Amino acid sequence: MSLRSIAGRLLVMTIALAFAGVSGISLLFAVTLETDRAGAHRLQAATALQDDISDVRATLGEMHAAVLGYLVTGDLNILSPYRDGATALEDAMTRLDGAAADVPLLAAEIPQLEADILAWRTDWADKTINAYHRSDAAYQTSNAVGSGSGLFARIHAQLSELDGLAAAEADAATMAVRQLEASRIVIFVGTGAAIVMFTVALALLLKRSVVEPIQRLVVVAGRVQEGEDVAFPEERSTELGRLSSALELMRLRLTDSNRWAEVRRMDEEAQADEQRVVNDYTELLTYLVDEREVVGAATVAIEQALAPTGLAVHLLNSSQDRAGITLKRGDIVAEDLARHTLDRCPGVRRGSSYLHEDMSRPLAVPCPAVEASQGTMACLPLSSGTERIGAIHVTWDQVTKPRSSAWAVVERVCSQAGLTIANRRLVASLEASANTDPRTRLPNSRSFDVQAERVLASRGNESVGVLMLDLDHFKDLNDRFGHPAGDEALRVFAELLRRSLRPGDVPARYGGEEFAVLLPGADLQAAESVAERIRAGLEATPILLGPGIVAKITVSAGVAVAPSDGTERMALLAAADRALYGAKHGGRNRVVSAAAVDSEGNVAPRDEAVGGNASASQEHAGAA
């Protein structure tokens, strides 16, 4: 296509634009003219409404005055305006009703006005005139005047409201006409100016944006065809086909060796980056403790290798009955699952990664863990041997084919993540078993000592209470009912401890039938209150040992508080144990504080307690 033909085409476009502008202005004038007529009609109707409302008000006022004059004077000649005004009032209301038809807001008020005027005439004016004429005692002048004035006032208020609406309609119509005239002027001037400016700009751009770029493309294309290595400017026009031909000739001149060397170099760099991801993840695992951190690092590695648009991680809970969402990124749709639902995941069932290349195919294998109806999805199980940990699901909005090397990286990352999480869980389970008493599921003495050391070291100025509790006559219970009965008593008491303590308190089985409780922040009064609650609770708790076999057991408690009874764990435990000894020798089934016993564990009289402390001991009758 020649430059002249392009210039001619642009000229035709310019003429067409000018014609369109003129036509648009003409059409706009016609539309606004019709709108102007409608506005004038609206203004005229509003003005007519105001006139009609004035006629109704004037006629009604004359009629009301005639009735009131008749009531005062009794002269029938005074009623002439009332009788003559009836016809005029009906004519005025007819005109008002017709004029209000074009104004919906007023038209809705006319029926009520007509009803009130009719009520004024029939219910008051006519009845009052007839009654007054008959000298009816039931219609007193004062009452008649008052009720009529009330009706007339309401009608007058309605007429004032209608007059206000009509005035507002007139103002709105006037404003609309003025705005239409102003808008017409602005649009006319703006459209004309825009047409002129666009025509001038189009003429200026003709040479700069079309002719010169095409000339540059033609020159560069010729140089490229001659073998010169020159860059093409970015141009957009119909001559871009010449640029495509030149680029294709340039591509064909590239040697196969250079092209494949570049491909191999990029592939080697990609593989090096993927291997670096594996190495970095492997090194990072040695510093991660929490399994959420392990999963988070694994997802970062997977995103670097595969660049998915969505990712979700399901991990089985400690009960192995539910797989919760641990992490979710992107636009993937996933939620918490039951164990049997996760087991139907293709990757989990196979025990290895599974790639759904195109989820939109009719026979694509579905995965119940993730909603996906298009694009590509991968199921990546997390496991260690036969132990299932969970699964990672990744999705792509478009059909994607991951690189084989990247896929291998992801499989290694998932394998390491599953093995690491399994090891962390095994270690945590072993630590929990080592720190938990198997019969009562309470912390054991070793765990209690560690937590007590930590609480005492960080207590600051706060008090810390320690309880030592011993089940009374526990050996007799074992001898009488057997060791299963003793085990049941231990379990019942452990459950009572859990219910009786605050969050943050630490109960523990310290050995045999002896228990310890750590009460952070508790002073002597609070610690004694907790011990008493435990004592009373056990005393009132029956222990079911078998069908029809119920036993009861009591507990003795010793109370010590830091810092008054010591600031070190061993000192506090010794003080609480001494108080427990005093409770045992004082008759059992009681609470004794360390301040209430001497160094030998004997309960001192209250006035001989340390410092004369009134809360040194609490004794309770009812030994086991």
Number of C-alpha atoms within 10 A of each C-alpha: 7 9 14 10 10 15 16 11 11 17 16 12 14 18 12 12 15 17 13 13 17 15 12 14 18 13 12 15 15 12 11 16 15 12 15 17 12 14 21 16 14 21 23 15 22 27 18 18 27 21 17 23 21 17 19 21 18 14 21 22 16 16 24 21 15 23 25 22 16 19 22 12 9 15 11 14 10 18 22 14 18 21 13 12 21 15 12 15 20 14 15 20 20 14 18 23 19 15 20 23 14 14 17 9 14 21 17 12 16 19 12 13 18 16 12 18 20 13 14 22 20 12 15 20 23 14 15 25 20 13 17 19 13 10 11 11 9 10 17 14 15 11 12 21 18 11 15 21 16 13 18 20 12 16 21 18 12 17 20 15 14 22 20 13 18 25 17 13 22 22 15 16 21 18 14 18 20 14 12 17 15 12 13 17 12 12 15 17 12 12 16 16 12 13 18 14 12 15 18 12 11 17 15 11 13 15 13 12 14 19 17 13 18 21 13 14 22 17 12 21 22 15 14 20 14 10 12 12 11 10 10 15 11 9 15 12 12 11 17 15 12 16 20 12 14 22 17 11 15 15 11 9 10 10 9 10 9 10 11 11 11 12 11 12 11 12 13 12 11 16 18 11 15 23 17 14 21 21 12 13 19 17 10 13 16 10 10 14 12 11 19 15 15 22 24 16 20 25 24 13 22 25 16 15 24 20 15 23 16 18 25 23 28 26 26 22 13 11 8 13 13 19 26 18 17 18 15 20 14 13 13 20 15 19 16 17 19 14 18 11 14 26 19 15 23 23 22 22 13 12 16 16 21 19 19 22 20 21 20 14 12 8 8 13 15 16 20 15 26 20 14 20 15 18 17 23 29 20 22 25 29 33 23 17 11 7 11 18 23 25 25 27 26 26 30 24 16 15 16 16 14 16 13 10 14 20 18 15 22 25 17 14 24 24 18 21 26 26 18 22 23 20 14 17 16 12 12 12 13 12 12 14 14 14 19 20 18 12 12 19 16 23 23 22 19 15 20 22 19 12 15 23 13 12 17 18 12 9 15 8 9 14 19 24 27 31 30 28 27 26 24 20 14 20 13 11 17 15 11 11 13 13 13 11 20 20 15 16 26 21 17 17 24 20 14 17 25 15 12 15 18 12 9 10 16 21 22 26 27 22 12 10 19 18 24 26 24 24 25 22 18 20 20 22 15 14 26 27 15 22 29 22 17 24 23 15 18 22 17 11 15 15 18 15 16 9 6 7 10 10 15 14 20 24 30 31 31 30 34 31 31 24 17 14 20 15 16 14 19 13 14 25 23 16 27 29 25 28 34 29 24 29 31 24 13 20 16 26 27 26 31 34 32 30 28 27 26 16 10 10 21 17 25 16 12 17 12 14 19 15 10 13 13 13 15 25 25 15 15 17 10 11 16 15
